[in-house]
């Protein structure tokens, strides 16, 4: 009997130890699944995330730095400013700041820090001239620690919206400034946002950890591991193997539609989502180039492009066809404009009228010269290349010889800035930039839009009209001005609208709360968590 009792005790003790071990294993497994870490894969490195410059990835800048306002759900909402007053003439804004906010280096966020940040941005005004907000600032003033006053030269209607953009009016600790400025770099990335950039190895990875002292709602995960995987196919493979939890973006170099649709069908393994239409895909036609300075030629090309083929064959019907540059859902854009639907006979007629006659080899000739054009695109974006091939086939049908140039991104950007292109892929900036900030940038020579518009007879008028609409205080007149601008640019056929783009995301099935911000350049990591 005694032996039986001892055996029972040994058995119970052994079972208890085994249960503890098993419980520990299960707990360890559970901890690994809900560790609070998200592995995000991107073809792009975060680079320099100084919020006052443009070298870094905006998704990374948005994690670390905040503005006085934020654009959310189509509205302007408080951020580091909890409220504000606007003078009757629309020139003065008084911002009342959040209390007890600190930068991650311990420096107090107050009106003095706000003024220093604004002044640092304005010290580099030429770089920020694309955004009229920067051009319109008359003065900055500290009222007291928690009150900041911004005075404008004119009443500027997009003020609150543009203060909420990802850059340049976001705040970094004055201790991070170099010689009192930020235009030549910063010494650290101390912001007020929900995350801190803890580690970064160029073109390999970055680690963003939770800001434990964050003043706002705490992020739902403690760390975001940003893994740089330059090849889009390798990026997809990493997701399938469980090495990353999320792929996110609007660009074709991040996620092609075939892969998106394939993984969307596998609901047991992945969650695939797309946003509402947010921006416009279009093709720029450079009006100052010799073979494109005739309006009838640009119209003919616009008629010749089969958008339905591109949307079905390249974009897998994931986006809506664009009849005009900006969607009618964009502010001030719900107007009636001429539509250039696919019409190959109309295209041929216009080319004939422009003096381009079909030669023996099927290519149109004029003054013994062929109607030859080039289409340059970023080689990292396979989707752009496929769109170019579709347009190449369309133009061949009407007698236009289109050569495709695939080049490294920097070469592509240099060509854009110099205007050394015939056709180029273009993506509007989307909400909350459209239309005001996007159109504002048309006046800047470094932008492809400016270069493509230089051949227009009324380019000077167009730039002046854009300047006027930004400071127009009368809502009715503002709508009239935008209508004139958008009608003129539509009738001049400088853009071939293709589709209205959507941001897309694919996450593992256990990644929850995948959402989209108003801006296609931001990723709300702070809302996501692994179940």
FIDREN-65566 format. One record per residue (C-alpha): x, y, z; residue in one letter. Coordinates in pm, whole numbers. Layout:
% residues N
SITE,X,Y,Z,A
...
This chain:
% residues 531
SITE,0,0,0,X
SITE,284,237,85,X
SITE,459,154,-243,X
SITE,137,231,-433,X
SITE,110,572,-263,X
SITE,474,651,-349,X
SITE,415,551,-710,X
SITE,105,770,-728,X
SITE,300,1064,-585,X
SITE,581,1014,-834,X
SITE,328,988,-1118,X
SITE,148,1306,-1009,X
SITE,477,1493,-965,X
SITE,600,1378,-1306,X
SITE,273,1476,-1474,X
SITE,282,1813,-1304,X
SITE,635,1876,-1435,X
SITE,529,1770,-1785,X
SITE,226,1999,-1772,X
SITE,445,2289,-1663,X
SITE,689,2218,-1947,X
SITE,407,2187,-2199,X
SITE,245,2502,-2068,X
SITE,579,2677,-2100,X
SITE,615,2557,-2459,X
SITE,264,2669,-2542,X
SITE,322,3003,-2373,X
SITE,645,3042,-2568,X
SITE,463,2962,-2890,X
SITE,186,3209,-2804,X
SITE,441,3477,-2716,X
SITE,614,3435,-3053,X
SITE,284,3475,-3232,X
SITE,181,3784,-3041,X
SITE,523,3930,-2975,X
SITE,409,4273,-3090,X
SITE,654,4271,-3380,X
SITE,548,4325,-3740,X
SITE,783,4235,-4023,X
SITE,723,4468,-4317,X
SITE,883,4403,-4653,X
SITE,966,4682,-4896,X
SITE,1165,4723,-5214,X
SITE,1278,5060,-5075,X
SITE,1513,5153,-4794,X
SITE,1385,5419,-4549,X
SITE,1698,5626,-4620,X
SITE,1733,5970,-4454,X
SITE,1407,6038,-4270,X
SITE,1478,6402,-4188,X
SITE,1117,6534,-4208,X
SITE,1227,6865,-4361,X
SITE,1380,6700,-4668,X
SITE,1265,6459,-4939,X
SITE,1524,6182,-4938,X
SITE,1344,5942,-4704,X
SITE,1045,5712,-4738,X
SITE,735,5895,-4626,X
SITE,593,5587,-4454,X
SITE,898,5589,-4225,X
SITE,884,5964,-4166,X
SITE,518,5935,-4069,X
SITE,600,5681,-3797,X
SITE,843,5912,-3619,X
SITE,732,6271,-3685,X
SITE,402,6454,-3642,X
SITE,248,6783,-3754,X
SITE,16,7036,-3597,X
SITE,-272,6873,-3786,X
SITE,-338,6541,-3957,X
SITE,-551,6440,-4255,X
SITE,-779,6154,-4158,X
SITE,-1106,6021,-4304,X
SITE,-1113,6307,-4552,X
SITE,-1101,6569,-4278,X
SITE,-842,6785,-4103,X
SITE,-808,6676,-3739,X
SITE,-601,6793,-3441,X
SITE,-256,6641,-3389,X
SITE,17,6830,-3200,X
SITE,-220,7127,-3204,X
SITE,-529,7039,-3002,X
SITE,-723,7336,-3146,X
SITE,-680,7660,-3337,X
SITE,-837,7998,-3414,X
SITE,-839,8166,-3756,X
SITE,-872,8542,-3799,X
SITE,-1161,8686,-4001,X
SITE,-931,8785,-4287,X
SITE,-791,8428,-4302,X
SITE,-430,8539,-4258,X
SITE,-365,8457,-3892,X
SITE,-373,8113,-3732,X
SITE,-329,8071,-3358,X
SITE,-253,7711,-3256,X
SITE,-304,7579,-2903,X
SITE,-57,7296,-2848,X
SITE,-98,6962,-2674,X
SITE,26,6962,-2315,X
SITE,321,6766,-2173,X
SITE,453,6637,-2505,X
SITE,823,6558,-2535,X
SITE,1051,6467,-2821,X
SITE,1212,6127,-2780,X
SITE,1540,6290,-2670,X
SITE,1356,6442,-2373,X
SITE,1326,6794,-2518,X
SITE,993,6962,-2449,X
SITE,761,7011,-2745,X
SITE,642,7369,-2712,X
SITE,580,7682,-2918,X
SITE,951,7761,-2927,X
SITE,1020,7419,-3085,X
SITE,739,7480,-3334,X
SITE,883,7816,-3436,X
SITE,1234,7674,-3475,X
SITE,1100,7398,-3701,X
SITE,901,7639,-3917,X
SITE,1200,7871,-3945,X
SITE,1427,7580,-4040,X
SITE,1189,7483,-4322,X
SITE,1169,7844,-4444,X
SITE,1550,7868,-4443,X
SITE,1535,7621,-4732,X
SITE,1244,7787,-4911,X
SITE,1367,7711,-5264,X
SITE,1344,7339,-5194,X
SITE,987,7372,-5065,X
SITE,856,7617,-5324,X
SITE,639,7344,-5480,X
SITE,413,7378,-5177,X
SITE,252,7723,-5165,X
SITE,210,7690,-4790,X
SITE,583,7762,-4758,X
SITE,564,8061,-4993,X
SITE,270,8215,-4808,X
SITE,423,8236,-4459,X
SITE,478,8595,-4350,X
SITE,591,8535,-3990,X
SITE,602,8287,-3701,X
SITE,553,8388,-3338,X
SITE,569,8233,-2992,X
SITE,279,8363,-2782,X
SITE,358,8144,-2482,X
SITE,482,7787,-2428,X
SITE,157,7635,-2547,X
SITE,47,7891,-2808,X
SITE,195,7951,-3153,X
SITE,91,8210,-3412,X
SITE,133,8173,-3787,X
SITE,77,8478,-4007,X
SITE,29,8445,-4384,X
SITE,74,8692,-4669,X
SITE,-268,8608,-4810,X
SITE,-564,8401,-4696,X
SITE,-454,8053,-4805,X
SITE,-737,7801,-4804,X
SITE,-533,7472,-4790,X
SITE,-333,7583,-4482,X
SITE,-462,7326,-4233,X
SITE,-452,7045,-4491,X
SITE,-93,7116,-4594,X
SITE,25,7147,-4233,X
SITE,-87,6784,-4197,X
SITE,112,6651,-4495,X
SITE,391,6403,-4424,X
SITE,653,6666,-4505,X
SITE,794,6927,-4469,X
SITE,595,7076,-4176,X
SITE,660,6797,-3927,X
SITE,854,6844,-3606,X
SITE,1198,6722,-3505,X
SITE,1376,6809,-3181,X
SITE,1576,7133,-3202,X
SITE,1863,6932,-3048,X
SITE,1874,6738,-3376,X
SITE,1944,7055,-3577,X
SITE,2293,7112,-3713,X
SITE,2407,7474,-3667,X
SITE,2046,7571,-3606,X
SITE,1925,7428,-3937,X
SITE,1799,7107,-4092,X
SITE,1851,7169,-4465,X
SITE,2199,7012,-4458,X
SITE,2099,6716,-4243,X
SITE,2023,6642,-3879,X
SITE,2221,6478,-3601,X
SITE,1939,6248,-3485,X
SITE,1579,6157,-3559,X
SITE,1405,6266,-3239,X
SITE,1035,6314,-3308,X
SITE,714,6302,-3106,X
SITE,548,6015,-3296,X
SITE,448,5664,-3185,X
SITE,777,5507,-3300,X
SITE,1152,5559,-3265,X
SITE,1403,5454,-3531,X
SITE,1628,5230,-3319,X
SITE,1848,5067,-3585,X
SITE,1910,5114,-3954,X
SITE,2150,4938,-4189,X
SITE,2142,5088,-4537,X
SITE,1956,4881,-4796,X
SITE,1912,4592,-4551,X
SITE,1678,4672,-4262,X
SITE,1547,4926,-4014,X
SITE,1391,4868,-3672,X
SITE,1127,5102,-3535,X
SITE,1037,5052,-3168,X
SITE,744,5184,-2970,X
SITE,784,5529,-2816,X
SITE,703,5436,-2456,X
SITE,638,5799,-2367,X
SITE,410,5868,-2660,X
SITE,149,6129,-2572,X
SITE,-126,5985,-2794,X
SITE,-288,5645,-2832,X
SITE,-30,5371,-2788,X
SITE,57,5162,-3096,X
SITE,-84,4810,-3100,X
SITE,260,4658,-3166,X
SITE,593,4720,-3000,X
SITE,822,4697,-3302,X
SITE,815,4725,-3680,X
SITE,1099,4550,-3862,X
SITE,1139,4711,-4204,X
SITE,1311,4458,-4430,X
SITE,1454,4582,-4759,X
SITE,1402,4332,-5042,X
SITE,1473,4515,-5371,X
SITE,1330,4249,-5602,X
SITE,949,4234,-5610,X
SITE,944,3859,-5678,X
SITE,1173,3795,-5381,X
SITE,944,4019,-5176,X
SITE,644,3798,-5258,X
SITE,841,3483,-5184,X
SITE,936,3625,-4842,X
SITE,568,3679,-4764,X
SITE,474,3329,-4873,X
SITE,754,3182,-4657,X
SITE,641,3380,-4353,X
SITE,959,3589,-4338,X
SITE,752,3906,-4357,X
SITE,394,3984,-4254,X
SITE,303,4269,-4489,X
SITE,352,4419,-4835,X
SITE,192,4758,-4889,X
SITE,186,5027,-5157,X
SITE,45,5176,-5476,X
SITE,352,5133,-5696,X
SITE,399,4842,-5933,X
SITE,757,4788,-5810,X
SITE,613,4692,-5472,X
SITE,327,4465,-5580,X
SITE,209,4352,-5924,X
SITE,-156,4277,-5986,X
SITE,-112,3912,-6086,X
SITE,46,3838,-5751,X
SITE,-212,4046,-5568,X
SITE,-507,3861,-5724,X
SITE,-344,3521,-5673,X
SITE,-283,3580,-5304,X
SITE,-622,3741,-5257,X
SITE,-777,3409,-5363,X
SITE,-585,3228,-5088,X
SITE,-795,3361,-4800,X
SITE,-676,3096,-4558,X
SITE,-319,3224,-4578,X
SITE,-344,3591,-4669,X
SITE,-554,3905,-4634,X
SITE,-555,4120,-4947,X
SITE,-712,4466,-4938,X
SITE,-729,4773,-5161,X
SITE,-817,5131,-5074,X
SITE,-1069,5360,-5233,X
SITE,-939,5534,-5549,X
SITE,-688,5791,-5429,X
SITE,-474,5910,-5722,X
SITE,-457,5923,-6101,X
SITE,-237,5716,-6330,X
SITE,-156,5903,-6649,X
SITE,97,5932,-6929,X
SITE,274,6266,-6980,X
SITE,305,6394,-7337,X
SITE,587,6647,-7360,X
SITE,439,6940,-7553,X
SITE,777,7107,-7615,X
SITE,924,6811,-7803,X
SITE,948,6841,-8181,X
SITE,707,6558,-8264,X
SITE,460,6646,-7988,X
SITE,427,7025,-8014,X
SITE,127,6989,-8245,X
SITE,-204,6960,-8058,X
SITE,-355,6728,-8319,X
SITE,-67,6482,-8270,X
SITE,-121,6480,-7892,X
SITE,-495,6436,-7944,X
SITE,-432,6151,-8187,X
SITE,-211,5971,-7936,X
SITE,-475,6018,-7667,X
SITE,-741,5866,-7894,X
SITE,-507,5582,-7996,X
SITE,-439,5448,-7645,X
SITE,-669,5162,-7553,X
SITE,-720,5218,-7180,X
SITE,-955,4920,-7149,X
SITE,-675,4688,-7262,X
SITE,-439,4833,-7000,X
SITE,-692,4808,-6719,X
SITE,-792,4452,-6810,X
SITE,-458,4317,-6927,X
SITE,-213,4493,-6694,X
SITE,-416,4607,-6394,X
SITE,-647,4302,-6391,X
SITE,-956,4524,-6364,X
SITE,-849,4633,-6018,X
SITE,-888,5002,-6099,X
SITE,-1148,5222,-6268,X
SITE,-1081,5380,-6607,X
SITE,-993,5750,-6590,X
SITE,-1173,5975,-6837,X
SITE,-1001,6285,-6700,X
SITE,-684,6361,-6508,X
SITE,-845,6397,-6165,X
SITE,-1135,6193,-6038,X
SITE,-1462,6377,-5988,X
SITE,-1435,6281,-5621,X
SITE,-1133,6513,-5581,X
SITE,-1221,6862,-5454,X
SITE,-1314,7112,-5729,X
SITE,-1283,6839,-5995,X
SITE,-1649,6748,-6051,X
SITE,-1672,6926,-6385,X
SITE,-1766,6826,-6740,X
SITE,-1465,6780,-6967,X
SITE,-1410,6643,-7317,X
SITE,-1353,6267,-7313,X
SITE,-1104,6108,-7549,X
SITE,-1233,5752,-7576,X
SITE,-1041,5494,-7777,X
SITE,-1100,5577,-8145,X
SITE,-835,5454,-8385,X
SITE,-998,5609,-8693,X
SITE,-1017,5949,-8524,X
SITE,-649,5918,-8432,X
SITE,-554,5843,-8794,X
SITE,-761,6136,-8920,X
SITE,-591,6380,-8683,X
SITE,-245,6259,-8783,X
SITE,-335,6302,-9150,X
SITE,-452,6658,-9080,X
SITE,-124,6729,-8899,X
SITE,65,6631,-9215,X
SITE,192,6293,-9100,X
SITE,137,6044,-9385,X
SITE,183,5666,-9366,X
SITE,509,5553,-9528,X
SITE,600,5225,-9695,X
SITE,697,5059,-9369,X
SITE,374,5165,-9197,X
SITE,540,5448,-9000,X
SITE,414,5799,-9065,X
SITE,651,6047,-9226,X
SITE,669,6424,-9258,X
SITE,946,6616,-9433,X
SITE,1128,6283,-9475,X
SITE,1133,6229,-9097,X
SITE,952,5945,-8916,X
SITE,699,6004,-8639,X
SITE,923,5844,-8377,X
SITE,885,5887,-8001,X
SITE,1037,5746,-7681,X
SITE,869,5624,-7363,X
SITE,1103,5621,-7062,X
SITE,1018,5446,-6737,X
SITE,1172,5337,-6408,X
SITE,1316,4988,-6460,X
SITE,1230,4895,-6100,X
SITE,860,4919,-6185,X
SITE,767,4623,-6403,X
SITE,406,4742,-6424,X
SITE,513,5067,-6589,X
SITE,708,4867,-6845,X
SITE,406,4653,-6929,X
SITE,188,4962,-6969,X
SITE,452,5108,-7201,X
SITE,444,4793,-7416,X
SITE,66,4813,-7445,X
SITE,85,5176,-7557,X
SITE,367,5088,-7798,X
SITE,137,4838,-7972,X
SITE,-150,5090,-7982,X
SITE,63,5361,-8142,X
SITE,205,5122,-8399,X
SITE,-152,5066,-8519,X
SITE,-177,5434,-8616,X
SITE,174,5459,-8764,X
SITE,376,5592,-8469,X
SITE,712,5434,-8384,X
SITE,746,5425,-8005,X
SITE,1077,5313,-7852,X
SITE,1076,5210,-7484,X
SITE,1362,5314,-7258,X
SITE,1399,5120,-6931,X
SITE,1643,5291,-6698,X
SITE,1754,5317,-6338,X
SITE,1535,5535,-6119,X
SITE,1785,5819,-6085,X
SITE,1836,5838,-6462,X
SITE,1458,5839,-6502,X
SITE,1426,6127,-6254,X
SITE,1710,6321,-6418,X
SITE,1538,6287,-6754,X
SITE,1214,6410,-6596,X
SITE,1381,6716,-6444,X
SITE,1560,6804,-6769,X
SITE,1254,6750,-6988,X
SITE,1448,6496,-7195,X
SITE,1150,6272,-7267,X
SITE,858,6232,-7506,X
SITE,629,6010,-7298,X
SITE,664,5932,-6928,X
SITE,453,5758,-6669,X
SITE,289,5994,-6419,X
SITE,102,5942,-6094,X
SITE,-80,6227,-5924,X
SITE,-12,6261,-5553,X
SITE,-365,6169,-5449,X
SITE,-551,6272,-5138,X
SITE,-490,6497,-4950,X
SITE,-257,6658,-5210,X
SITE,-506,6667,-5498,X
SITE,-576,6908,-5643,X
SITE,-406,7202,-5467,X
SITE,-57,7070,-5385,X
SITE,-35,6863,-5703,X
SITE,-125,7155,-5928,X
SITE,103,7385,-5728,X
SITE,397,7162,-5823,X
SITE,326,7213,-6194,X
SITE,505,7549,-6165,X
SITE,835,7396,-6053,X
SITE,1093,7330,-6331,X
SITE,1230,7017,-6161,X
SITE,894,6840,-6208,X
SITE,800,6644,-6519,X
SITE,461,6817,-6531,X
SITE,626,7157,-6572,X
SITE,857,7028,-6844,X
SITE,571,6859,-7033,X
SITE,365,7181,-7025,X
SITE,641,7413,-7152,X
SITE,526,7385,-7513,X
SITE,179,7518,-7434,X
SITE,89,7864,-7564,X
SITE,-68,7957,-7231,X
SITE,188,7807,-6993,X
SITE,252,8147,-6829,X
SITE,-123,8198,-6787,X
SITE,-159,7848,-6642,X
SITE,109,7907,-6378,X
SITE,-38,8244,-6282,X
SITE,-388,8096,-6261,X
SITE,-262,7825,-6024,X
SITE,-98,8092,-5808,X
SITE,-424,8287,-5795,X
SITE,-648,7993,-5704,X
SITE,-435,7911,-5399,X
SITE,-511,8246,-5239,X
SITE,-868,8287,-5365,X
SITE,-1090,8333,-5059,X
SITE,-1423,8318,-5245,X
SITE,-1534,7955,-5276,X
SITE,-1738,8014,-5591,X
SITE,-1457,8194,-5769,X
SITE,-1213,7923,-5658,X
SITE,-1430,7660,-5826,X
SITE,-1439,7871,-6143,X
SITE,-1061,7902,-6142,X
SITE,-1007,7530,-6095,X
SITE,-1255,7460,-6376,X
SITE,-1059,7684,-6611,X
SITE,-728,7521,-6518,X
SITE,-850,7164,-6553,X
SITE,-1040,7238,-6874,X
SITE,-736,7393,-7039,X
SITE,-498,7113,-6943,X
SITE,-754,6852,-7053,X
SITE,-809,7017,-7392,X
SITE,-434,7046,-7454,X
SITE,-387,6668,-7416,X
SITE,-68,6689,-7211,X
SITE,-191,6396,-7001,X
SITE,-342,6066,-7109,X
SITE,-545,5960,-6803,X
SITE,-535,5580,-6761,X
SITE,-694,5483,-6430,X
SITE,-757,5594,-6073,X
SITE,-505,5410,-5860,X
SITE,-563,5233,-5530,X
SITE,-323,5147,-5252,X
SITE,-298,4772,-5200,X
SITE,-194,4560,-4907,X
SITE,-130,4189,-4859,X
SITE,-76,4058,-4509,X
SITE,-57,3718,-4351,X
SITE,-396,3595,-4230,X
SITE,-303,3659,-3864,X
SITE,-214,4025,-3924,X
SITE,-515,4225,-3810,X
SITE,-637,4585,-3853,X
SITE,-478,4647,-4192,X
SITE,-603,4992,-4287,X
SITE,-528,5282,-4521,X
SITE,-449,5643,-4440,X
SITE,-578,5929,-4653,X
SITE,-231,5964,-4804,X
SITE,-106,5677,-5021,X
SITE,245,5742,-4886,X
SITE,165,5662,-4523,X
SITE,114,5322,-4359,X
SITE,-79,5305,-4028,X
SITE,151,5050,-3866,X
SITE,40,5165,-3522,X
SITE,-308,5015,-3576,X
SITE,-191,4668,-3682,X
SITE,-114,4366,-3469,X
SITE,-45,3994,-3505,X
SITE,-307,3767,-3357,X
